[in-house]
Amino acid sequence: MTILVTGATGKIGRHVIQQLIQRGAKPRALVRDPSAADLPDAVDAVQGDMLDVDALRRGFEGVSTLFLLNAVAADEFTQALITLNVAREAGVKRLVYLSVIHSDRYVNVPHFAGKFGVERMIEQMGFNATILRPAYFMDNDLTIKDVVLGYGVYPMPIGGKGLAMIDARDIGEIAAIELLSRDRAADGGALTRINLVGPDTLTGTDAAGIWSNALGRAIVYGGDDTAGFEQNLRQFMPAWMAYDMRQMAEGFLTEGMLPEPGDVERLTQLLGRPLRSYRDFAAETAAAV
């Protein structure tokens, strides 16, 4: 039985691959350039992408279970639907999909709405699926650590509702556990949705306080300026993507990313250990400077 992993060279995908290997699986990865992918030897790397139908057909040969992860892109929804259709044609019935928490509530955020559409298609197409809905990746804050360290400001406009931030390593491990469970089940199992959250729900002020403790000096929260956030992002990403991220940040301010009752306990039981905390993440990051 073979598990095909898309997005295998990214932040989450690499953890999924490593966790599958540690559990005795030999995953296959769909990658644009196998020679540059830098994946472990145990991985069967197949050249292609999620818009290359011929490559997808080759990649799905002998595959029993799919891990569907695609990055934020203008054609993200199309990529996912093509991949799902080719998977179904190939007889693949089991999958784990990396969506996002509150995909049904952040209705004006393009990549959230796209993921919710993919969730609906998975359900309509009859896959035996686990839909993982992660909250904010605490690892995203590696991109702003220089601002924290150099200017004493936590700049992400995450607001006062709170985000249940989760570590990418925990996402990867949970995904691998679910993939192997799906792959080994006699009938693949019924569709389930799992919120992926961290142990704490943090506001912008909370995050700044954690950095203050980790660094031993005052770090302040930069506030809720989503327009400024968009302009900063436009320096290193396309304008449409920066606008998408601004809409997400405005969702942080109005909705937050809050766990449902029992989410933390469910994940702790699944992992057999406590979830990694943002406090630990900040301490590790500060120690590595």
C-alpha positions as CSV (number, residue, x, y, z in Angstrom):
1,M,0.0,0.0,0.0
2,T,1.4,3.4,-1.0
3,I,0.6,6.9,0.5
4,L,1.1,9.8,-2.0
5,V,2.0,13.1,-0.3
6,T,1.5,16.4,-2.1
7,G,3.3,19.5,-0.7
8,A,6.0,17.2,0.5
9,T,8.8,19.8,0.3
10,G,7.0,22.5,2.4
11,K,6.8,23.4,6.0
12,I,4.2,20.8,6.9
13,G,4.8,18.2,4.2
14,R,8.4,17.5,5.3
15,H,7.2,16.7,8.8
16,V,4.5,14.4,7.4
17,I,7.1,12.6,5.3
18,Q,9.4,12.2,8.2
19,Q,6.7,10.9,10.5
20,L,5.5,8.4,8.0
21,I,9.0,7.1,7.5
22,Q,9.5,6.8,11.3
23,R,6.4,4.7,11.4
24,G,7.7,2.3,8.8
25,A,5.9,3.7,5.7
26,K,7.6,4.3,2.4
27,P,5.7,7.3,1.0
28,R,5.6,8.7,-2.5
29,A,5.9,12.4,-3.1
30,L,4.7,14.5,-6.0
31,V,7.4,17.2,-6.5
32,R,8.3,19.6,-9.3
33,D,12.0,18.7,-9.3
34,P,13.0,15.5,-7.6
35,S,16.7,16.4,-7.9
36,A,16.2,19.5,-5.8
37,A,13.6,18.2,-3.4
38,D,16.1,17.0,-0.8
39,L,13.8,14.2,0.5
40,P,14.9,11.1,2.4
41,D,16.1,8.1,0.4
42,A,13.0,6.2,1.5
43,V,10.7,8.5,-0.4
44,D,9.7,7.7,-4.0
45,A,9.8,11.1,-5.6
46,V,7.6,11.5,-8.7
47,Q,8.1,14.6,-10.9
48,G,5.0,16.7,-11.6
49,D,2.6,19.2,-10.0
50,M,-1.1,19.3,-9.3
51,L,-2.0,20.8,-12.7
52,D,-0.1,18.2,-14.6
53,V,-2.7,15.6,-15.2
54,D,-0.4,13.1,-16.9
55,A,2.1,13.3,-13.9
56,L,-0.8,12.9,-11.5
57,R,-1.9,9.8,-13.3
58,R,1.6,8.3,-13.0
59,G,1.9,9.4,-9.4
60,F,-1.4,7.7,-8.4
61,E,-0.4,4.3,-9.9
62,G,-0.6,1.8,-7.0
63,V,-1.6,4.5,-4.5
64,S,-4.0,3.6,-1.7
65,T,-4.2,6.8,0.3
66,L,-3.6,10.5,-0.5
67,F,-2.3,13.4,1.6
68,L,-3.7,16.5,0.0
69,L,-1.9,19.7,0.8
70,N,-1.5,22.6,-1.6
71,A,0.0,26.0,-0.9
72,V,-1.9,29.3,-1.1
73,A,-2.0,30.1,-4.8
74,A,-4.3,31.9,-7.2
75,D,-5.4,28.5,-8.7
76,E,-5.4,26.6,-5.4
77,F,-9.0,25.4,-5.7
78,T,-8.4,24.2,-9.3
79,Q,-5.3,22.3,-8.3
80,A,-7.1,20.5,-5.5
81,L,-10.2,19.6,-7.7
82,I,-8.0,18.2,-10.5
83,T,-6.0,16.1,-8.0
84,L,-9.2,14.8,-6.4
85,N,-10.7,13.9,-9.8
86,V,-7.6,12.1,-10.9
87,A,-7.3,10.3,-7.6
88,R,-10.9,9.1,-7.9
89,E,-10.2,7.9,-11.4
90,A,-7.2,5.9,-10.1
91,G,-9.4,4.2,-7.5
92,V,-8.1,6.1,-4.5
93,K,-10.8,6.2,-1.9
94,R,-8.9,7.3,1.2
95,L,-7.3,10.7,2.0
96,V,-6.3,13.2,4.5
97,Y,-6.8,16.8,3.5
98,L,-5.1,19.8,5.2
99,S,-7.7,22.5,5.3
100,V,-7.9,25.3,7.8
101,I,-9.9,26.0,11.0
102,H,-13.1,28.1,10.5
103,S,-13.0,27.6,6.8
104,D,-16.7,27.9,6.9
105,R,-16.7,31.2,8.8
106,Y,-13.9,33.2,7.1
107,V,-16.1,33.4,4.1
108,N,-14.4,36.4,2.4
109,V,-10.8,35.1,2.7
110,P,-10.0,33.6,-0.6
111,H,-7.8,30.7,0.5
112,F,-10.2,29.8,3.4
113,A,-13.1,29.8,1.0
114,G,-11.2,27.7,-1.4
115,K,-10.4,25.1,1.2
116,F,-14.0,25.0,2.3
117,G,-15.0,24.3,-1.3
118,V,-12.5,21.5,-1.4
119,E,-13.9,20.1,1.8
120,R,-17.4,20.1,0.3
121,M,-16.1,18.3,-2.9
122,I,-14.4,15.6,-0.8
123,E,-17.7,15.0,1.0
124,Q,-19.7,15.0,-2.2
125,M,-17.3,12.7,-4.0
126,G,-17.6,10.1,-1.3
127,F,-14.0,9.8,-0.2
128,N,-13.2,8.1,3.1
129,A,-11.4,11.2,4.5
130,T,-10.0,13.0,7.5
131,I,-10.2,16.7,7.1
132,L,-7.6,18.4,9.3
133,R,-8.4,22.0,10.2
134,P,-5.3,23.7,11.7
135,A,-5.3,27.0,13.4
136,Y,-2.5,29.5,13.0
137,F,0.9,27.9,12.6
138,M,3.2,29.2,15.3
139,D,6.1,28.5,12.9
140,N,4.8,31.4,10.8
141,D,6.3,33.7,13.5
142,L,9.8,32.7,12.4
143,T,9.3,35.2,9.6
144,I,8.9,38.1,12.1
145,K,11.5,37.1,14.7
146,D,14.0,39.7,13.4
147,V,11.4,42.4,14.0
148,V,10.8,41.0,17.5
149,L,14.5,40.8,18.2
150,G,15.6,44.1,16.5
151,Y,12.7,46.4,17.3
152,G,11.1,44.9,20.4
153,V,7.7,44.6,18.7
154,Y,5.5,41.6,18.0
155,P,4.1,42.8,14.7
156,M,1.5,40.2,13.7
157,P,-2.0,41.8,13.9
158,I,-3.6,38.8,15.6
159,G,-6.0,40.9,17.8
160,G,-7.7,40.2,21.1
161,K,-10.0,37.3,20.4
162,G,-7.2,34.8,20.5
163,L,-5.6,32.2,18.2
164,A,-5.0,28.6,19.3
165,M,-1.6,28.4,17.7
166,I,-0.2,25.0,16.8
167,D,3.3,23.8,16.0
168,A,4.0,22.5,12.5
169,R,5.6,19.4,14.0
170,D,2.4,18.5,15.8
171,I,0.5,19.0,12.5
172,G,2.8,16.7,10.7
173,E,2.6,14.0,13.3
174,I,-1.1,14.0,13.5
175,A,-1.4,13.9,9.7
176,A,0.9,10.9,9.6
177,I,-1.1,9.1,12.3
178,E,-4.4,9.8,10.4
179,L,-2.9,8.7,7.1
180,L,-1.7,5.4,8.5
181,S,-5.0,4.8,10.2
182,R,-6.9,5.4,7.0
183,D,-4.5,3.3,5.0
184,R,-4.7,0.3,7.3
185,A,-8.5,0.4,8.0
186,A,-10.5,-2.3,6.4
187,D,-13.0,0.1,4.7
188,G,-11.1,3.4,5.1
189,G,-13.6,4.8,7.7
190,A,-16.2,7.5,7.6
191,L,-15.4,11.2,6.9
192,T,-14.2,13.1,10.0
193,R,-13.1,16.6,10.7
194,I,-10.4,17.4,13.3
195,N,-9.5,20.9,14.5
196,L,-5.8,21.2,15.0
197,V,-5.0,23.6,17.8
198,G,-2.3,24.3,20.3
199,P,-2.7,24.1,24.1
200,D,-3.2,27.9,24.6
201,T,-5.3,30.5,22.9
202,L,-3.2,33.7,22.6
203,T,-3.9,37.3,21.9
204,G,-1.4,39.7,20.4
205,T,-0.6,41.0,23.9
206,D,-0.2,37.4,25.2
207,A,2.3,36.6,22.4
208,A,4.3,39.8,23.1
209,G,4.4,38.8,26.8
210,I,5.7,35.4,26.0
211,W,8.5,36.9,23.8
212,S,9.3,39.3,26.7
213,N,9.8,36.3,29.0
214,A,11.8,34.4,26.5
215,L,14.2,37.3,25.7
216,G,14.3,38.8,29.2
217,R,13.3,42.3,27.9
218,A,10.1,44.1,27.0
219,I,8.4,43.2,23.8
220,V,5.2,45.2,22.9
221,Y,2.3,44.2,20.7
222,G,2.3,46.2,17.4
223,G,-1.5,46.6,17.3
224,D,-4.2,45.7,14.8
225,D,-3.1,47.6,11.7
226,T,-4.2,45.2,8.9
227,A,-3.7,47.8,6.2
228,G,0.0,48.2,7.3
229,F,0.3,44.5,7.4
230,E,-0.9,44.2,3.8
231,Q,1.6,46.9,2.7
232,N,4.5,45.2,4.4
233,L,3.6,41.8,2.8
234,R,3.5,43.4,-0.6
235,Q,7.3,43.8,-0.4
236,F,7.8,40.1,-0.8
237,M,4.6,38.5,-2.2
238,P,2.1,39.3,-4.9
239,A,-0.4,42.0,-4.2
240,W,-3.4,39.5,-4.4
241,M,-1.7,37.3,-1.8
242,A,-1.0,40.2,0.5
243,Y,-4.6,41.2,0.3
244,D,-5.7,37.6,1.0
245,M,-3.5,37.7,4.1
246,R,-5.0,41.0,5.2
247,Q,-8.5,39.5,5.0
248,M,-7.3,36.6,7.1
249,A,-5.9,39.0,9.7
250,E,-9.1,40.9,9.8
251,G,-10.8,37.6,10.5
252,F,-8.4,37.2,13.4
253,L,-9.7,40.4,14.8
254,T,-13.4,39.6,14.5
255,E,-13.5,35.8,14.8
256,G,-10.2,34.7,16.3
257,M,-9.2,31.0,15.9
258,L,-10.8,29.4,18.9
259,P,-10.8,25.7,19.7
260,E,-14.0,23.8,20.4
261,P,-14.6,22.0,23.7
262,G,-12.5,18.8,23.7
263,D,-10.2,19.7,20.9
264,V,-7.0,19.9,23.0
265,E,-7.9,16.7,24.9
266,R,-8.6,14.8,21.6
267,L,-5.2,15.8,20.1
268,T,-3.3,15.0,23.3
269,Q,-4.8,11.6,23.3
270,L,-4.0,11.1,19.6
271,L,-0.4,12.0,20.1
272,G,0.0,10.4,23.4
273,R,1.8,13.5,24.8
274,P,1.1,17.2,25.4
275,L,0.9,19.6,22.5
276,R,3.8,21.9,22.0
277,S,3.2,25.4,23.3
278,Y,4.0,28.8,21.9
279,R,6.0,29.5,25.0
280,D,8.3,26.5,24.1
281,F,8.4,27.8,20.5
282,A,9.5,31.2,21.6
283,A,12.1,29.9,24.0
284,E,13.6,27.6,21.3
285,T,13.7,30.4,18.9
286,A,15.3,32.8,21.3
287,A,17.9,30.2,22.3
288,A,18.9,29.7,18.7
289,V,19.7,33.3,18.1
